[in-house]
Amino acid sequence: METKCGKKIMRKDPVFRISPHSRGARPNPEEPVDEDDDVKAERQRAATALTTSQAGEKPVIIASCLHKEYAGQKKSCFSKRRKKIAARNISFCVKKGEILGLLGPNGAGKSSSIRMISGITKPTAGEVATCVSKTNNTVSFLGYCPQENVLWPSLTVREHLEIFAAIKGLRKGDATIAISRLVDTFKLHGQLDVQVQKLTAGAARKLCFVLSILGNSPVLLLDEPSTGMDPAGQQQMWQVIQASIKNTEKGALLATHYLAEAEAICDRIAIMVSGRLRCIGSIQHLKDKLGKDYILELRVKEAAQVTCVHTEILKLFPQVAPQERYFSFLVYKLPLADVYPLSQTFRKLEAVKHNFNLEEYSLSQCTLEKVGHLLWFVSFL
């Protein structure tokens, strides 16, 4: 605002700009353990990108060995604080023109990673770098849609758009054009003069997303932006994200727990579980790599038969891997060697159904959604 109003910028203002001296990146306290090959390769790629001197080859976003710890609560006066680890050794790059999706259940560490990259929180260890071409004509550097709406309840939609346009440095004429286009795209005409506190949850979320893309930022961080939106609003948002990033010098990082959203717009996805990056790659690559196995689901009518059914499955399919067990519901992962030929496998399953009075069973290829669910489940075993 000082720059916009022509005032002298007081970088060492004693009242409003008191901040600790920046420190160099601390080494990560944990060594990578039991990492997937793709995750290892991405870690090396991020480390190399940090040291390369050729700006044209650098990714838009580089996260290298990010680690975040929070001090937990003390159970008693005599106990020590237990540290809560939100992110463990996270490394990835977002290339120019790429949309990278962070996929995982609530509490996986997606928001913590985005908050470190945005600069809102400092990483306990690791480094973050954002690299944008100097010839880029954007008027602002970062577009950020946080997980929770950061809006003023008493201000209208129009006032939000005008204030954010001013903060991002848009000139009055450019701001008018940019706001008009976004209002037309998201059909906000009837809500321009409505206070935020009177908006529906979906409309408020849509406004938060619109504010993040206002100004054509080269780096876009989106933390579950479609939460609460109707299907039509989600489709509009997906189209705008793709149009803003594809075939440009910009990059976007999208955190979501919706597989459909990741598949709709992301070039690559990284699946996070319990603060760790478990796998990363294009959707087709992950399907080919992790979706080779089959998933067998069984529902037993009588709970007393569960143990017998489990023993029979282990005998019929020697390489089977049990995944889940809830009362009378059993889930197994079968390698291809145990499944083919399919006709023989179904004859075996029909015999099990008849002999043990199964309520139902299903055999299907392991979809990416099931892969993510199984990764989450295994992490708690």
PyMOL commands that set and color helices and strands:
alter all, ss='L'
color gray80, all
select helices_A, chain A and resi 37-51+55-57+110-118+157-167+172-185+189-191+196-198+201-213+231-245+259-265+283-290+303-316+336-339+342-356+368-378
alter helices_A, ss='H'
color red, helices_A
select strands_A, chain A and resi 61-71+83-94+99-103+125-130+142-145+219-223+251-256+268-273+276-281+294-300+321-326+329-334+358-365
alter strands_A, ss='S'
color yellow, strands_A
deselect
rebuild
show_as cartoon
